[in-house]
Amino acid sequence: MYRPTLTLTLPNARGALEAGLAAIASGQTQFDMEQLNVVDSSAVATLVAWKRAAREKGAELRFINLPADLLSLAGLYGVTELIEH
């Protein structure tokens, strides 16, 4: 089960994106973000890409325990609904 840990920023976003896409391809439909504590705009883009990939597969991806910083960035970019639902 894939679970993002500690940091999701530009330097590691590609690896996180690929790991998440692999998890989605294998049927994972929920990502727990509890351990994530450092984010930047690439984290928002990664979550949106994961949602899109799940939707294209006919699945609904759910994020739980989203950190406040990530929700704040999502609000800034106007995509909160995309990652909260």
Secondary structure as the mmCIF struct_conf table of DSSP 4:
data_model
#
loop_
_struct_conf.conf_type_id
_struct_conf.id
_struct_conf.beg_label_comp_id
_struct_conf.beg_label_asym_id
_struct_conf.beg_label_seq_id
_struct_conf.end_label_comp_id
_struct_conf.end_label_asym_id
_struct_conf.end_label_seq_id
STRN STRN1 LEU A 6 LEU A 8
BEND BEND1 THR A 9 THR A 9
HELX_RH_AL_P HELX_RH_AL_P1 LEU A 10 ALA A 25
TURN_TY1_P TURN_TY1_P1 SER A 26 GLY A 27
STRN STRN2 GLN A 30 ASP A 32
TURN_TY1_P TURN_TY1_P2 GLU A 34 GLN A 35
STRN STRN3 LEU A 36 VAL A 39
HELX_RH_AL_P HELX_RH_AL_P2 SER A 41 GLU A 56
TURN_TY1_P TURN_TY1_P3 LYS A 57 GLY A 58
STRN STRN4 ARG A 62 ILE A 64
BEND BEND2 ASN A 65 ASN A 65
HELX_RH_AL_P HELX_RH_AL_P3 ALA A 68 TYR A 77
TURN_TY1_P TURN_TY1_P4 GLY A 78 GLY A 78
HELX_RH_AL_P HELX_RH_AL_P4 THR A 80 GLU A 84
#
